């Protein structure tokens, strides 16, 4: 199994419950696509290095998972790209 990490930033102007829903939905996508060892870490609100879509802050999340299916990674990328509440995301494969 290949290990991946996905970092994504959620808009800061959402309610706390809505921010949690966005994070949980991304975790759900990973588990629905048969990813193993899915772990979601909330890193909190941080100041961005530069403005993204007129936001100076964002809520950071780290999703760690293992999968052999490229479809899982592709689906996470696709959904993060079209979700208006996620202002930036990145999926990387972790070498062991």
Buried (B, 14 or more C-beta within 10 A) or exposed (E): EBBBBBBBBBBBEBEEEEBBBBBEEBBEBBEEBEBEEBEBEEEEEEEBEEEBEEBEBBBBBEBBBBBEEEEBBEBBBEBBEEBEBBBBBEBEEEEE
